[in-house]
Amino acid sequence: MRIIHFADAHIGVETHSRPVSSEELNALPQSFAPGVNRAATYTGVPSRLVDSLRALDELIDFALTEPRADLVVFSGDAYRSRDPSQTHQREFARRISRLALAGIPVFLLTGNHDVPNTEGRATALDIFDALAVDNVTVASRPAVHRIETASGPVQIVAVPWLRRSSVAARPELRGKSAAEVNEWMQSFLSNEIIRMASELDSNVPSILSAHATATTATVGHERSMMMGNDYLLLPSAFQTHPIDYAALGHIHRHQLVADAPPVVYPGSLHRVDFSEENDDKGFCVVEIDPTLPPGRRAAAWAFHSVWSRPFKTIKVTVRSGEHDVMETIAARLAAQDVRDAVARVEIQVPAEQAGDVDRFRVRNSLRQAGAHVVSGASVQVDSPDRTRTRLDRGMAIESLEPEQALSLYMDKSPVATERRAVLMQAAREIINADHIGQGTVVNDEAEMVVRIAEPDDMEAIFALRRVVFIDEQNVDPDEEWDGRDEDAVHAVALVEGEVVGTGRLLMDEGEKTCRIGRMAVRQDLRRHGIGDRILAVLEAAAQERGFGQALLHAQTYVKDFYAQAGYTEQGEKFMEAGIEHVAMTKSLSRSP
C-alpha cells in the first residue's frame, strides 16, 4: 500500500510576489494545471500563488503516475488564512478533485489555518463534506476513520487542530492561565489518542494524522507561534500501539521526530519566507506492508522533493579601505546566482561610507541578474563601539537617541577623552532638563528609550503582545502569531530596561510600500506619547530602507491617533481578528 503524506500547503501566501505573465505560464511544466486554460485563468495573478499551486500539482502528478498512490493524507493548513478567497478555494478544490475523480482517496485534516476563531463556524475544508465529494474525507474532530483503498482498508486516527477558544470556554478552565489551558489540552489530546488507538482493529494498517507540535521538533517558520501558545505533545503520544505511521503537520521543516513507528513532518510544500531559505520542500511517500505485525507495517518511507521558489540572502561586507563602495557591492552581487529567486541583500558598511550605498542601484542590479523579486536591500552600519548594536542591526540614524547621536559624532571628531566626558555630562543635563520630543525621556526618575529591537528583546515583546492583543482584546493566538515576525523590523520602548511598548515593520507590501502594525503599549503607560515615538522609529527605519509610503490597519477607535501622525483613511471599514479596522496610509518622502 502506497501512501502520500503532505501538509502545510498554505495556498494564498502571496508575499514576495509580482503579477505572473502569460510567457511565464507557458514555460511551466506540463504537470501544472492540466486541462486548464493557463492564460485565461492565471495571467496577472500573484506569482507566489502560482508557485504554491505548481508544487501541489507536482505532488498530484506523482500520485497519479504508476505505481499510483493508494491514499493521500493531508495533515492540515490548506490555506494561508482561515478565510481563504474564492480563488484559493477553487484552486485547492480543483487539485483535490483530480485525485478523487481518479479513484484515489484523499484524507483532509483541519489545521490551525483552516479553523475559524469561534466554535460553530465552518472550517475552510468543510465544503468537501457539504458537497459529499466521493473519495474525500474531512476530519475536523478527533475520530477514527476507516478508508477503503485499492490495496485494502486503512484506519486513520485523526487529531486535528484543537481550538483554544472552545477549550478555554469549558467551565473547569475559566479563569485559568494560558499555561494551565495548554497543560489541559496536552493531557486531553494524549488521552484521546490512547482512547482512539484502543478502538483500532489490529489486523488493519493504522495511520495517525495530527496537526500539532511534537516537543522535540525543530521549528522553522512557525517559531513565533511557539512563544507559549502551542500545546506540545511528546513523540511517544503519536506512537501509541498499534499505529504504524504518524503523519504530522504544522512544523514547516521536514524531519523525522521519532522512529519505530516513524513520526514524520513532511514540512511545508513550498517556501513561505526567508526563514525557510535553506529548507528542502516536498512530501513523504510511505510504503505500508499489511502482512507485517501491528505497529511495524511502515516497511519504508522516503522524502520526495518538489520544485520550490529559491530564496536567497546575499551578505556583502564593505571594509575600510574599499573606497568605491558601489563597485565593491556590484562585484559581490555579480558572483551570486539569483535567477528566479526571491532575493535580498544585507550590506555591512563603515559608518563614514554608509551614504555611498545606492539601494536603488543594488535593487536594479539584482533585477537585471534575473531575480524574481527583490525583497529588500538593507544597510547595516559598522561602529567601532560594539555596544551600539542598534547601528550594527541597521537602525536609522534619525531614530538615534540624542546622547547616542552626539557620541557617534564624537567618535568621528578629534575630541580629547577628558573633554569628551565633560561634554557628554553637559549634554545629559540639557537632555534631562528639556526632554520633550527627544528619544530619551525622563519622567520622575524613570528613563525611557525607544529603539529598534534586538534579539534579546523579542521574548518580552511577544509577552507584551500576548497581554495586549490576546488577553485584553481577545484576539485569537493564531491570528496574532501569523508567522511574519521573523522577517519584520521591530521597535521597542523600554522604561528602565523593561519593555513597555512595541510595533513592527513589514517590508513585503510592495517595492515602495511597507506596513506598520502590532503597535502595543502597556496599559498603565498609554497616552504618554510612547506610541508616537514607536511610530516615529518605525517610519525612520522604513525611510532608511527606501520605502516611500507606510500602510497600516488601524483599529477604528484609535484612528485619530494615526491621523494626527499624518495618516489618511483609505477605503471602507473592515473586520480583522474580530475588531473593526480601517486602512490608512502616509507618505514617507523626505522633505528636500
C-alpha positions, 0 to 999 in steps of 0.5 A, spaced: 500 500 500 502 506 497 501 512 501 502 520 500 503 524 506 503 532 505 501 538 509 502 545 510 500 547 503 498 554 505 495 556 498 494 564 498 501 566 501 502 571 496 508 575 499 514 576 495 510 576 489 509 580 482 503 579 477 505 572 473 505 573 465 502 569 460 510 567 457 511 565 464 505 560 464 507 557 458 514 555 460 511 551 466 511 544 466 506 540 463 504 537 470 501 544 472 494 545 471 492 540 466 486 541 462 486 548 464 486 554 460 493 557 463 492 564 460 485 565 461 485 563 468 492 565 471 495 571 467 496 577 472 495 573 478 500 573 484 506 569 482 507 566 489 500 563 488 502 560 482 508 557 485 504 554 491 499 551 486 505 548 481 508 544 487 501 541 489 500 539 482 507 536 482 505 532 488 498 530 484 502 528 478 506 523 482 500 520 485 497 519 479 503 516 475 504 508 476 505 505 481 499 510 483 498 512 490 493 508 494 491 514 499 493 521 500 493 524 507 493 531 508 495 533 515 492 540 515 493 548 513 490 548 506 490 555 506 494 561 508 488 564 512 482 561 515 478 565 510 481 563 504 478 567 497 474 564 492 480 563 488 484 559 493 478 555 494 477 553 487 484 552 486 485 547 492 478 544 490 480 543 483 487 539 485 483 535 490 478 533 485 483 530 480 485 525 485 478 523 487 475 523 480 481 518 479 479 513 484 484 515 489 482 517 496 484 523 499 484 524 507 483 532 509 485 534 516 483 541 519 489 545 521 490 551 525 489 555 518 483 552 516 479 553 523 475 559 524 476 563 531 469 561 534 466 554 535 460 553 530 463 556 524 465 552 518 472 550 517 475 552 510 475 544 508 468 543 510 465 544 503 468 537 501 463 534 506 457 539 504 458 537 497 459 529 499 465 529 494 466 521 493 473 519 495 474 525 500 474 525 507 474 531 512 476 530 519 475 536 523 474 532 530 478 527 533 475 520 530 477 514 527 476 513 520 476 507 516 478 508 508 477 503 503 483 503 498 485 499 492 490 495 496 485 494 502 482 498 508 486 503 512 484 506 519 486 513 520 486 516 527 485 523 526 487 529 531 486 535 528 487 542 530 484 543 537 481 550 538 483 554 544 477 558 544 472 552 545 477 549 550 478 555 554 470 556 554 469 549 558 467 551 565 473 547 569 478 552 565 475 559 566 479 563 569 485 559 568 492 561 565 494 560 558 499 555 561 494 551 565 489 551 558 495 548 554 497 543 560 489 541 559 489 540 552 496 536 552 493 531 557 486 531 553 489 530 546 494 524 549 488 521 552 484 521 546 489 518 542 490 512 547 482 512 547 482 512 539 488 507 538 484 502 543 478 502 538 483 500 532 482 493 529 489 490 529 489 486 523 488 493 519 494 498 517 493 504 522 495 511 520 495 517 525 494 524 522 495 530 527 496 537 526 500 539 532 507 540 535 511 534 537 516 537 543 522 535 540 521 538 533 525 543 530 521 549 528 522 553 522 517 558 520 512 557 525 517 559 531 513 565 533 507 561 534 511 557 539 512 563 544 507 559 549 501 558 545 502 551 542 500 545 546 506 540 545 505 533 545 511 528 546 513 523 540 511 517 544 503 520 544 503 519 536 506 512 537 501 509 541 500 501 539 498 499 534 499 505 529 504 504 524 505 511 521 504 518 524 503 523 519 504 530 522 503 537 520 504 544 522 512 544 523 514 547 516 521 543 516 521 536 514 524 531 519 523 525 522 521 526 530 521 519 532 522 512 529 519 505 530 513 507 528 516 513 524 513 520 526 514 524 520 513 532 518 513 532 511 514 540 512 511 545 508 510 544 500 513 550 498 517 556 501 513 561 505 519 566 507 526 567 508 526 563 514 525 557 510 531 559 505 535 553 506 529 548 507 528 542 502 520 542 500 516 536 498 512 530 501 513 523 504 511 517 500 510 511 505 510 504 503 505 500 508 506 492 508 499 489 511 502 482 512 507 485 517 505 485 525 501 491 528 505 497 529 511 495 524 507 495 517 511 502 515 516 497 511 519 504 508 518 511 507 522 516 503 522 524 502 520 526 495 522 533 493 518 538 489 520 544 485 520 550 490 521 558 489 529 559 491 530 564 496 536 567 497 540 572 502 546 575 499 551 578 505 556 583 502 561 586 507 564 593 505 571 594 509 575 600 510 579 601 505 574 599 499 573 606 497 568 605 491 563 602 495 558 601 489 563 597 485 565 593 491 557 591 492 556 590 484 562 585 484 559 581 490 552 581 487 555 579 480 558 572 483 551 570 486 546 566 482 539 569 483 535 567 477 528 566 479 529 567 486 526 571 491 532 575 493 535 580 498 541 583 500 544 585 507 550 590 506 555 591 512 558 598 511 563 603 515 559 608 518 563 614 514 561 610 507 554 608 509 551 614 504 555 611 498 550 605 498 545 606 492 539 601 494 536 603 488 542 601 484 543 594 488 535 593 487 536 594 479 542 590 479 539 584 482 533 585 477 537 585 471 541 578 474 534 575 473 531 575 480 524 574 481 523 579 486 527 583 490 525 583 497 529 588 500 536 591 500 538 593 507 544 597 510 547 595 516 552 600 519 559 598 522 561 602 529 567 601 532 563 601 539 560 594 539 555 596 544 551 600 539 548 594 536 542 598 534 547 601 528 550 594 527 542 591 526 541 597 521 537 602 525 536 609 522 540 614 524 534 619 525 531 614 530 538 615 534 537 617 541 540 624 542 546 622 547 547 616 542 547 621 536 552 626 539 557 620 541 557 617 534 559 624 532 564 624 537 567 618 535 568 621 528 571 628 531 578 629 534 575 630 541 580 629 547 577 623 552 577 628 558 573 633 554 569 628 551 566 626 558 565 633 560 561 634 554 557 628 554 555 630 562 553 637 559 549 634 554 545 629 559 543 635 563 540 639 557 537 632 555 534 631 562 532 638 563 528 639 556 526 632 554 520 633 550 520 630 543 527 627 544 528 619 544 530 619 551 525 621 556 525 622 563 519 622 567 520 622 575 526 618 575 524 613 570 528 613 563 525 611 557 528 609 550 525 607 544 529 603 539 529 598 534 529 591 537 534 586 538 534 579 539 534 579 546 528 583 546 523 579 542 521 574 548 518 580 552 515 583 546 511 577 544 509 577 552 507 584 551 503 582 545 500 576 548 497 581 554 495 586 549 492 583 543 490 576 546 488 577 553 485 584 553 482 584 546 481 577 545 484 576 539 485 569 537 493 566 538 493 564 531 491 570 528 496 574 532 502 569 531 501 569 523 508 567 522 511 574 519 515 576 525 521 573 523 522 577 517 519 584 520 523 590 523 521 591 530 521 597 535 521 597 542 520 602 548 523 600 554 522 604 561 528 602 565 530 596 561 523 593 561 519 593 555 513 597 555 511 598 548 512 595 541 510 595 533 513 592 527 515 593 520 513 589 514 517 590 508 513 585 503 507 590 501 510 592 495 517 595 492 515 602 495 510 600 500 511 597 507 506 596 513 506 598 520 502 594 525 502 590 532 503 597 535 502 595 543 503 599 549 502 597 556 496 599 559 498 603 565 503 607 560 498 609 554 497 616 552 504 618 554 506 619 547 510 612 547 506 610 541 508 616 537 515 615 538 514 607 536 511 610 530 516 615 529 522 609 529 518 605 525 517 610 519 525 612 520 527 605 519 522 604 513 525 611 510 532 608 511 530 602 507 527 606 501 520 605 502 516 611 500 509 610 503 507 606 510 500 602 510 497 600 516 490 597 519 488 601 524 483 599 529 477 604 528 477 607 535 484 609 535 484 612 528 485 619 530 491 617 533 494 615 526 491 621 523 494 626 527 501 622 525 499 624 518 495 618 516 489 618 511 483 613 511 483 609 505 477 605 503 471 602 507 471 599 514 473 592 515 473 586 520 480 583 522 481 578 528 474 580 530 475 588 531 473 593 526 479 596 522 480 601 517 486 602 512 490 608 512 496 610 509 502 616 509 507 618 505 514 617 507 518 622 502 523 626 505 522 633 505 528 636 500 
